[in-house]
Amino acid sequence: MSWHPQYRSSKFRHVYGKPASKENCYDSVPITRSVHDNHFCAVNPHFIAVVTECAGGGAFLVIPLHQTGKLDPHYPKVCGHRGNVLDIKWNPFDDFEIASCSEDATIKIWNIPKQLLTRNLTTYRKELMGHARRVGLVEWHPTTANILFSAGYDYKVMVWNLDTKDSVISGPVRTINCHQDVILSMSFNTNGSLLATTCKDRKIRIVDPRLGIVLQEASYKGHRANKVLFLGNLKKLLSTGTSRWNNRQMALWDQDNLSVPLTEEDLDGSSGVLFPFFDSDTSMLYIVGKGDGNIRYYEVSTEKPHLTYLTEYRSYNPQKGIGIMPKRGLDVSSCEIFRFYKLITTKSLIEPVSMIVPRRSESYQEDIYPPTASAQPSLTAHEWLSGMNRGPIMMSLRPGSELLDPQALPPERLLSNSVVQVSPQPLEPVKQPAEDGDQAPFSLLEEKVTKWTTEHQLEEKSWLTNGFDIFECPPPKTENELLQMFYRQQEEIRRLRELLIQREVQTKQLELEIKNLRMVLGQF
């Protein structure tokens, strides 16, 4: 008989949740009192948007991420809908563009100015009109620019092409009519070629988003699904809902066979909706309950048992909604692998909660930050509508790094990034006609110089930390903010000293290589 250990090795077994301090929360925020089961919050590396209460229509707030503390009661809103706003989503490829949908049966696309709002923003960039009843969900395509999906209470999912000059778009490019009731959630697979939905009839459907054809349908009676989520490239789905005995439950499904779930797990007897979030980079699953303050997290694998419970973040403050920061906006220096923004209506508070891997080293941890999806689309709207599929363009979270797939950049962007200027003076003595035997040392030297100058260009951009200019910070308002800025500057000085030492070492190595090659060429 073989013995199997009870515990398995994992880098994320000791992940813990760290709530932000009071001064780093967003206080006095008038969070919406809507009863819809949506997130009501959207976050990107520049802004946090939250649906708010507004008399005479619908509105939401857009707050700069660094503007923490107590919110001005007269802070400007983004308002233009005639009904309550039900969902908001940032464009994954443009941090200054956001989509909102409302009870007035319209979807609006807004351009958020880079400077702070001084008055209410009422001018939208585009208005999408096509639904007959209120629109409950919007979702951007994960890899294609200017493609937006919306789901309404008319039981339709509509596909919109925003790559037009018209400010009012009166009809979608595709309409999916396979649902028999209200759509509760939508989720894309990694390259956006499949769309999974849950409906009020408690069925899970996998749909071809271009053709509107149902590829798979789950009619399993033991699990009433409410939310569904594609689990990255694992070819699996995860749904949350209720069991036959009204316990909150999650179920794992095979993407190619929805007849019976691979596994089911009852969580508790509460009545709030469970919001699932999946981090495809670390294969970690987070389950957030509406109406309670807990966040459970699991590790997902292709082998049994597919779900491995890690631990649970507990809080006494119940969340009404939740927002998540994209991976490119995380603080890699503190080993942060996920960040939530909890909407706490009882305190009118937005509380960031960071999921952190405890590490002693202060250097960049390559093993917990694999390449992640960047903010660069891999397809145009026309290419996707014509049938093309392509995965996301990946990037490294190491500060100052570039995209890992430069072939997908536009030609002019690729050209500007690939130009390397090398001073020819050190190579003039060896620019004489040489025989075949001398070609190798010269090409080797040229290769080393090109590599060194490329690294030099990357290091010149390294003061951009995860896409942020560290010098474009607001002046400190409190003593704590002043101390934090002082510590950040000290850390930046230390890092620049290290880069300077590395540069000097590289310079000496290059000089030594040039000297050796000159000696070799002098013998001939």
C-alpha positions in Angstrom: 0.0 0.0 0.0 1.4 3.4 -1.0 1.2 6.3 1.3 0.0 9.7 0.1 0.9 12.8 2.1 -2.0 14.8 3.5 -0.5 18.1 2.5 0.9 19.1 -0.8 3.6 21.6 -1.6 2.3 25.0 -2.6 3.8 28.5 -2.9 0.4 30.0 -2.0 -0.5 27.9 1.1 0.3 30.9 3.5 -1.3 33.7 1.5 -3.0 36.1 3.8 -5.4 39.1 3.4 -4.1 42.5 4.5 -6.7 45.3 4.8 -5.6 48.8 4.1 -5.2 51.3 7.0 -7.9 53.8 7.6 -6.0 56.6 5.8 -5.7 54.4 2.7 -9.4 53.7 2.4 -12.0 55.7 0.6 -14.4 57.2 3.2 -17.8 58.9 3.0 -18.6 57.3 -0.4 -22.4 57.3 -1.1 -22.6 53.6 -2.4 -25.7 52.6 -4.3 -28.5 50.9 -2.5 -29.5 48.9 -5.5 -30.5 45.3 -4.9 -29.0 43.9 -8.1 -26.4 41.2 -7.7 -23.6 43.1 -9.5 -20.1 44.2 -8.4 -21.0 48.0 -8.5 -17.3 48.7 -8.6 -14.6 48.7 -11.3 -10.9 49.4 -10.7 -7.8 50.0 -12.9 -4.3 51.3 -12.1 -5.5 54.9 -12.3 -9.1 55.1 -11.1 -11.7 53.4 -9.0 -15.3 53.7 -10.2 -18.3 53.0 -8.0 -22.0 53.2 -8.6 -23.6 55.8 -6.4 -27.0 57.2 -5.4 -28.3 60.0 -7.6 -31.6 61.8 -7.6 -33.3 62.0 -11.0 -31.2 59.4 -12.9 -28.2 57.2 -12.5 -24.6 58.1 -11.8 -21.3 56.7 -10.7 -18.1 58.2 -9.2 -14.7 58.0 -10.7 -12.0 58.6 -8.0 -8.3 58.7 -8.7 -6.6 55.8 -7.0 -4.3 57.9 -4.9 -7.1 60.1 -3.6 -7.8 58.2 -0.4 -9.4 59.5 2.8 -12.7 61.3 3.2 -14.5 62.1 0.0 -15.9 65.5 -0.6 -19.7 65.3 -0.4 -19.9 67.5 -3.5 -17.4 65.4 -5.5 -18.3 65.5 -9.2 -20.2 62.5 -10.7 -20.5 60.9 -14.1 -24.1 61.2 -14.8 -26.2 61.0 -18.0 -28.4 58.0 -17.6 -32.1 58.5 -17.1 -32.3 55.4 -14.9 -30.2 53.7 -12.2 -26.8 52.5 -13.3 -26.6 48.7 -13.0 -23.1 47.8 -14.1 -19.8 49.5 -15.0 -16.6 48.1 -16.6 -13.3 49.7 -17.5 -11.9 49.1 -21.0 -9.0 46.7 -20.4 -7.0 48.4 -23.2 -7.7 52.0 -22.2 -7.5 53.1 -18.6 -9.5 56.3 -19.4 -12.5 54.7 -21.0 -15.4 53.1 -19.1 -18.7 51.5 -20.1 -21.9 51.8 -18.1 -25.4 50.3 -18.5 -28.6 51.4 -17.0 -32.3 50.8 -16.4 -33.0 53.3 -19.2 -32.1 50.4 -21.7 -28.9 52.1 -22.9 -25.2 51.6 -22.7 -22.9 54.6 -22.6 -19.2 54.9 -23.3 -17.3 57.6 -21.3 -13.9 59.2 -21.8 -12.5 60.1 -18.3 -10.2 63.1 -18.4 -6.7 62.6 -17.0 -7.0 65.6 -14.8 -9.4 65.7 -11.8 -13.0 66.3 -12.5 -14.1 69.7 -11.4 -17.8 69.3 -12.3 -20.3 66.6 -13.2 -19.4 64.8 -16.4 -22.5 64.5 -18.6 -21.0 64.3 -22.1 -20.6 60.7 -23.2 -18.5 59.5 -26.2 -20.9 56.9 -27.5 -24.5 55.7 -26.7 -25.6 52.2 -27.7 -29.3 51.7 -28.2 -30.8 48.4 -29.0 -32.2 46.7 -25.9 -35.9 46.8 -25.4 -35.6 46.6 -21.6 -33.1 47.6 -18.9 -29.5 46.4 -19.4 -28.0 44.5 -16.5 -24.5 43.5 -17.6 -21.7 44.8 -19.8 -18.4 43.0 -20.6 -15.5 43.9 -22.7 -13.9 41.3 -25.0 -10.6 40.1 -23.4 -8.3 40.3 -26.4 -10.1 42.5 -29.0 -10.3 46.3 -29.1 -13.6 48.0 -29.4 -15.8 45.0 -28.9 -18.4 45.2 -26.1 -21.0 42.7 -24.9 -24.2 43.6 -23.1 -27.0 41.5 -21.6 -30.5 42.9 -21.0 -33.8 42.0 -19.4 -35.1 41.3 -22.9 -33.2 38.0 -22.6 -30.7 39.1 -25.3 -26.9 39.3 -25.4 -25.8 42.0 -27.9 -22.4 42.4 -29.5 -21.3 46.0 -30.2 -18.6 47.3 -32.5 -17.4 50.6 -31.2 -14.9 51.1 -34.0 -17.1 53.7 -35.7 -17.3 57.4 -35.9 -21.0 57.5 -34.9 -21.7 58.9 -31.5 -25.0 57.0 -31.4 -25.0 53.3 -32.4 -28.6 52.2 -32.9 -28.0 48.5 -33.4 -25.5 45.7 -32.5 -23.4 43.7 -35.0 -24.6 40.4 -33.5 -27.5 39.4 -31.2 -27.6 36.2 -29.2 -31.2 35.0 -28.7 -30.7 31.6 -27.1 -31.8 32.5 -23.5 -35.2 32.0 -22.1 -35.0 34.3 -19.1 -32.8 37.0 -17.6 -29.1 36.6 -18.0 -27.3 36.6 -14.6 -23.6 36.5 -15.6 -21.2 36.3 -18.5 -17.6 35.1 -18.8 -15.1 34.7 -21.6 -12.4 32.1 -22.0 -8.8 33.3 -22.4 -8.9 34.2 -26.1 -12.5 35.3 -26.2 -13.7 32.5 -28.6 -16.3 31.2 -26.1 -18.8 32.9 -23.9 -20.3 31.2 -20.8 -23.6 32.5 -19.4 -25.9 31.7 -16.5 -29.6 32.4 -16.8 -32.5 32.8 -14.4 -33.6 29.3 -15.5 -30.5 28.1 -13.6 -28.8 26.7 -16.7 -25.2 27.2 -17.8 -24.6 27.7 -21.5 -21.4 27.9 -23.5 -22.1 30.0 -26.6 -20.1 30.9 -29.8 -20.2 34.7 -29.4 -19.9 35.3 -33.1 -22.6 32.9 -34.3 -24.9 32.8 -31.3 -25.0 29.0 -31.3 -25.2 27.1 -28.0 -22.3 24.6 -27.9 -22.9 23.2 -24.5 -25.8 23.4 -22.0 -26.0 22.2 -18.4 -29.4 21.0 -17.2 -28.1 19.4 -14.0 -30.9 19.7 -11.4 -28.8 19.4 -8.2 -27.1 22.8 -8.7 -28.9 26.1 -9.4 -26.2 28.3 -10.9 -26.1 32.0 -10.4 -22.6 33.1 -11.5 -20.2 31.3 -13.9 -16.5 31.8 -14.6 -14.0 30.3 -17.1 -10.9 29.1 -15.3 -8.2 30.3 -17.7 -6.6 27.7 -19.9 -7.7 24.8 -17.7 -10.7 24.0 -19.9 -13.0 24.1 -16.9 -15.8 26.3 -15.6 -16.7 27.2 -12.1 -20.2 28.2 -11.1 -21.6 29.4 -7.8 -25.2 29.1 -6.8 -27.4 27.1 -4.4 -28.0 23.4 -3.9 -31.3 21.6 -3.6 -31.4 22.4 0.1 -30.7 26.1 -0.5 -27.1 26.0 0.7 -24.6 28.2 -1.0 -22.6 26.0 -3.3 -19.9 26.0 -6.0 -19.5 23.4 -8.7 -16.6 22.7 -11.1 -17.4 21.6 -14.7 -15.6 20.2 -17.6 -15.8 22.7 -20.5 -16.5 19.9 -23.0 -19.1 18.0 -20.9 -21.7 19.9 -18.8 -23.9 16.9 -18.1 -22.5 16.4 -14.5 -20.1 18.6 -12.5 -16.7 17.3 -11.7 -17.1 18.3 -8.1 -19.5 20.1 -5.9 -18.9 21.8 -2.5 -21.4 23.3 -0.1 -20.1 26.4 1.7 -22.7 27.6 4.1 -26.4 28.4 4.5 -26.3 32.1 3.9 -28.5 33.7 1.2 -26.1 36.2 -0.4 -24.7 35.7 -3.9 -21.2 34.3 -4.3 -18.9 36.2 -6.6 -16.1 34.0 -8.1 -12.7 35.5 -9.2 -9.9 33.5 -10.8 -6.3 34.4 -11.2 -5.0 32.4 -14.2 -1.4 33.4 -13.4 -1.4 31.6 -10.0 -4.4 29.3 -10.6 -6.0 30.7 -7.4 -9.8 30.9 -7.0 -11.4 33.5 -4.8 -15.0 33.3 -3.6 -16.5 36.5 -2.2 -19.9 36.4 -0.6 -22.3 39.3 -0.9 -23.6 40.3 2.6 -20.7 38.8 4.5 -17.1 39.9 5.1 -15.4 36.7 4.2 -13.2 35.9 1.2 -12.4 32.2 0.7 -9.5 31.2 -1.6 -8.6 27.9 -3.2 -6.0 26.5 -5.6 -7.3 24.9 -8.8 -5.5 22.0 -10.6 -6.3 19.7 -13.4 -5.9 16.6 -11.2 -8.1 15.4 -8.4 -9.0 16.9 -6.1 -9.5 19.8 -8.5 -10.1 22.4 -5.7 -7.7 22.7 -2.7 -8.9 24.9 0.1 -6.2 27.3 1.3 -7.7 29.5 3.9 -10.2 32.4 4.4 -9.9 36.1 5.0 -12.5 37.1 7.6 -13.9 40.5 8.4 -16.8 41.9 10.4 -17.6 44.4 7.7 -20.0 42.9 5.1 -19.5 43.8 1.5 -22.3 44.8 -0.9 -20.1 44.8 -3.9 -16.5 44.2 -4.9 -13.9 45.4 -7.3 -10.5 43.9 -8.3 -7.3 45.5 -9.5 -5.8 44.2 -12.7 -2.5 42.4 -12.2 -0.5 45.2 -13.8 -1.6 47.5 -11.0 -0.4 45.4 -8.1 2.5 46.3 -5.8 5.1 43.6 -6.7 7.6 45.0 -4.1 5.3 43.7 -1.2 4.6 40.3 -3.0 0.9 41.3 -3.6 -0.8 38.8 -5.9 -4.4 40.1 -5.8 -6.3 43.1 -4.5 -9.9 43.5 -3.7 -11.9 46.7 -3.1 -14.8 46.0 -0.7 -17.9 48.2 -0.8 -19.0 48.5 2.8 -22.4 50.3 2.8 -22.8 50.3 6.6 -19.8 52.6 6.8 -19.9 54.3 3.4 -16.4 52.9 3.0 -14.3 51.3 0.2 -11.7 49.2 1.8 -8.8 47.7 -0.2 -7.7 44.2 0.8 -4.4 42.9 -0.5 -3.6 39.2 -0.9 0.1 38.8 0.0 2.5 35.9 -0.3 4.8 36.2 2.8 8.4 36.5 1.5 11.5 37.8 3.4 13.4 38.9 0.3 12.7 42.4 -1.0 13.7 41.6 -4.6 11.3 40.8 -7.4 9.8 37.3 -7.0 9.8 35.8 -10.5 8.1 32.5 -9.4 4.9 34.2 -8.2 4.6 36.7 -11.0 4.5 34.8 -14.3 3.8 36.7 -17.5 0.3 38.2 -17.4 -2.1 39.8 -19.9 -1.1 43.3 -20.9 -3.1 46.4 -21.8 -2.4 45.9 -25.5 -5.2 44.3 -27.7 -4.1 41.4 -29.9 -6.9 41.8 -32.5 -8.9 44.6 -34.1 -12.7 44.5 -34.1 -12.8 43.7 -37.9 -10.3 40.8 -37.4 -12.4 39.2 -34.6 -15.7 39.6 -36.4 -14.2 37.9 -39.5 -13.4 34.8 -37.4 -9.8 35.3 -36.0 -8.9 34.2 -32.5 -5.7 35.2 -30.7 -4.6 35.0 -27.1 -3.7 38.0 -25.0 -0.4 39.8 -25.4 1.7 39.0 -22.3 3.9 41.3 -20.2 6.1 40.9 -17.2 5.3 42.6 -14.0 9.0 43.3 -13.3 9.4 47.2 -13.0 10.6 48.7 -16.3 9.9 45.6 -18.4 8.5 45.6 -21.9 5.8 43.5 -23.7 6.8 39.9 -24.2 5.2 39.7 -27.7 6.4 42.6 -29.7 5.2 41.1 -33.0 1.7 42.1 -32.1 2.5 45.8 -31.8 1.6 48.2 -34.6 4.5 48.7 -37.1 5.3 52.2 -35.9 5.4 51.2 -32.2 7.6 48.2 -33.0 10.0 50.3 -35.0 10.4 52.9 -32.2 11.1 50.2 -29.7 13.6 48.3 -31.8 15.9 51.2 -32.8 19.3 50.8 -31.0 21.8 53.7 -31.3 25.4 52.5 -30.7 28.4 54.9 -30.8 30.8 53.7 -33.5 34.0 55.2 -32.0 35.1 52.1 -29.9 34.8 49.9 -33.0 36.6 52.0 -35.5 40.0 50.2 -35.1 38.5 46.9 -36.0 36.4 48.1 -39.0 39.0 46.9 -41.5 38.4 44.2 -44.2 38.8 40.9 -42.5 39.0 37.3 -43.7 36.4 34.7 -42.9 38.2 33.7 -39.7 37.9 37.2 -38.3 34.1 37.5 -38.9 33.2 35.6 -35.7 35.0 37.8 -33.1 33.6 41.0 -34.7 30.0 39.7 -34.9 30.3 38.5 -31.3 31.4 42.0 -30.1 28.6 43.6 -32.1 26.1 41.3 -30.6 27.4 42.1 -27.0 27.2 45.9 -27.7 23.7 45.6 -29.1 22.6 43.5 -26.1 24.2 46.0 -23.7 22.6 49.0 -25.3 19.2 47.3 -25.3 19.5 46.7 -21.6 20.6 50.3 -21.2 17.4 51.5 -22.9 15.2 49.2 -20.7 16.9 50.5 -17.5 16.3 54.1 -18.6 12.6 53.3 -18.4 12.9 51.5 -15.1 11.7 54.6 -13.1 8.3 53.8 -14.5 7.1 51.4 -11.9 4.3 49.2 -13.4 3.4 51.9 -15.8 3.3 54.7 -13.2 5.5 57.8 -13.1 6.7 57.9 -9.6 7.3 61.6 -9.8 3.7 62.4 -10.8 2.4 62.2 -7.2 0.1 64.6 -5.4 1.7 66.7 -2.7 1.4 65.0 0.8 -1.5 66.3 2.9 -0.8 64.6 6.2 2.2 63.6 8.1 1.7 59.9 7.3 1.6 60.7 3.6 4.8 62.7 3.9 6.5 59.8 5.6 5.3 57.4 3.0 6.6 59.6 0.2 10.0 59.9 2.1 10.3 56.1 2.3 9.4 55.7 -1.4 12.1 58.2 -2.3 14.6 56.4 -0.1 13.7 53.1 -1.8 14.0 54.7 -5.2 17.5 56.1 -4.4 18.6 52.7 -3.1 17.4 51.1 -6.3 19.1 53.7 -8.5 22.4 53.1 -6.7 22.1 49.4 -7.4 21.4 50.1 -11.1 24.4 52.4 -11.2 26.7 49.7 -9.8 25.3 47.2 -12.3 26.0 49.7 -15.1 29.6 50.2 -14.0 30.1 46.5 -13.9 28.7 46.1 -17.4 30.9 48.9 -18.7 34.0 47.3 -17.3 33.0 43.9 -18.7 32.4 45.5 -22.1 35.8 47.3 -22.0 37.5 44.0 -21.2 35.8 42.3 -24.1 36.9 45.0 -26.5 40.5 44.8 -25.2 40.6 41.0 -25.6 39.1 41.1 -29.1 41.6 43.8 -30.2 44.4 41.5 -29.0 43.0 38.6 -30.9 42.6 40.6 -34.1 46.1 42.1 -33.6 47.7 38.6 -33.9 46.3 38.2 -37.4 
